[in-house]
Amino acid sequence: MDYRKLHGWDLSPEEAIKVQNELRKKIKLVPYEEEPEYVAGVDLSFPGKKEGLAVIVVLEYPSFRIVEIVSERGE
């Protein structure tokens, strides 16, 4: 997976708040005019000091039937 490094992870709470406030400015909200077919939930946790766990669950809308669950664990 390729991603753009936006900041370091060794931040104090005060620095993290500043980063969040800067990232907030980059969000663009656009209304979706149609009824969605799917919705998804995403979670990222860090069970170890150098390990992350990401999980995505895709649900059919409006039944909320699970369509797919994907997880990835890595450094």
C-alpha positions as CSV (number, residue, x, y, z in Angstrom):
1,M,0.0,0.0,0.0
2,D,1.3,3.4,-0.9
3,Y,0.4,6.4,1.3
4,R,1.6,10.0,1.7
5,K,3.3,10.7,5.0
6,L,1.4,13.6,6.5
7,H,3.1,13.6,9.9
8,G,5.1,11.6,12.4
9,W,3.5,9.4,15.0
10,D,5.6,10.4,18.0
11,L,3.5,13.3,19.0
12,S,2.5,14.8,22.3
13,P,-1.2,15.3,22.8
14,E,-0.8,19.0,22.1
15,E,1.0,18.3,18.8
16,A,-1.6,15.7,17.9
17,I,-4.4,18.3,18.3
18,K,-2.5,20.7,16.0
19,V,-2.1,18.0,13.4
20,Q,-5.8,17.1,13.6
21,N,-6.8,20.7,13.2
22,E,-4.6,21.0,10.1
23,L,-5.9,17.8,8.6
24,R,-9.5,18.9,9.3
25,K,-8.9,21.7,6.8
26,K,-8.2,19.1,4.1
27,I,-11.6,17.4,4.4
28,K,-14.1,18.1,1.6
29,L,-17.7,17.1,2.4
30,V,-19.9,16.7,-0.7
31,P,-23.6,15.7,-0.3
32,Y,-24.5,12.4,-1.8
33,E,-27.8,12.8,-3.6
34,E,-28.8,9.2,-4.1
35,E,-29.6,6.3,-1.7
36,P,-26.4,4.4,-1.0
37,E,-26.1,0.7,-1.9
38,Y,-23.4,0.0,0.6
39,V,-21.9,1.4,3.7
40,A,-18.6,0.5,5.4
41,G,-17.0,0.8,8.8
42,V,-13.2,1.0,9.3
43,D,-11.1,0.6,12.4
44,L,-7.4,0.7,13.0
45,S,-5.8,-0.4,16.3
46,F,-2.3,-1.0,17.5
47,P,-2.2,-4.3,19.5
48,G,1.6,-4.1,19.7
49,K,4.2,-1.4,19.9
50,K,5.1,-1.8,16.2
51,E,2.1,-3.6,14.9
52,G,-1.2,-2.2,13.5
53,L,-4.4,-4.0,12.7
54,A,-6.9,-2.6,10.2
55,V,-10.4,-4.0,9.6
56,I,-13.0,-2.9,7.0
57,V,-16.6,-4.2,7.1
58,V,-18.8,-3.6,4.0
59,L,-22.5,-3.8,4.6
60,E,-25.4,-3.8,2.1
61,Y,-27.8,-0.9,2.7
62,P,-30.5,-0.8,4.0
63,S,-30.5,-4.4,5.1
64,F,-27.0,-4.1,6.7
65,R,-26.2,-7.6,5.6
66,I,-22.4,-8.1,5.7
67,V,-21.0,-8.2,2.2
68,E,-17.3,-8.4,3.0
69,I,-14.8,-8.2,5.9
70,V,-11.2,-7.5,5.2
71,S,-8.4,-7.2,7.7
72,E,-4.7,-6.6,7.5
73,R,-2.0,-6.8,10.2
74,G,1.4,-5.3,9.7
75,E,4.3,-3.2,11.0
